[in-house]
Amino acid sequence: MKLVIVVVQGSDANSLLAALTERGIRATQITSAGGFLREQNVTLMIGVDAARVTEVGETVRSTCHSRTRFVNPLMPIVEPGEFYVPNPVEVVVGGATMFVLAVERFERLG
């Protein structure tokens, strides 16, 4: 057994969960927040047989795409009388981070 932990952007979570459910793969969803943009992320915990890890990875790859977005940087501290207008910065968001861990024991209760 393997425990697959997948961190995706909140906007990609519904399509990923739907694709996993369609393949008969259950996932536990935990809402989290990203550090850089402080936007909603979703962490999925998925317990699967080792043979299905590739299928999970392919599903993640086909539903979670990176894209660019413009964000306004934080305003720096300026002296009185100074005028500073920050230019938007283009950043890459989305995609996924996937961790695969060996599981010694897995039980579904209830």
Sequence and secondary structure as in RCSB ss.txt:
>XXXX:A:sequence
MKLVIVVVQGSDANSLLAALTERGIRATQITSAGGFLREQNVTLMIGVDAARVTEVGETVRSTCHSRTRFVNPLM
PIVEPGEFYVPNPVEVVVGGATMFVLAVERFERLG
>XXXX:A:secstr
 EEEEEEEEHHHHHHHHHHHHHTT   EEEEEE SSS  EEEEEEEEE GGGHHHHHHHHHHH  EEEEEE    
    TT       EEEEEE EEEEEEE S      
